[in-house]
């Protein structure tokens, strides 16, 4: 269960359908799961959070994130 913080998952992103849909809106394509996860882990590092924290943000706010990305893409 990813809702509960666990040390083993602090540097992980679950690149599931939710993450893939965000990547699709951004026009990103990856050749492997590890490349996809690495991309988001780099984002997390750049903003000063770990992978688990970014995963939870993307999970909890995926609808809002996708809406804003779609709006920005249309501009």
C-alpha angles and dihedrals in degrees: 000000000000095000090079115067112244124181092227092062102042092106097041137098121193101226094203132143091291094056092041090055090053090049090050092054088051090051093242125149127186132194095214145017090249093054090049092049092045091055092056093041089056090052090051091050092048092055094043101252133106128249094260091055092050091046090054092047091051091046097047096042103028094121092051093044093050091047092052093044090050091049091049091048091055093055 
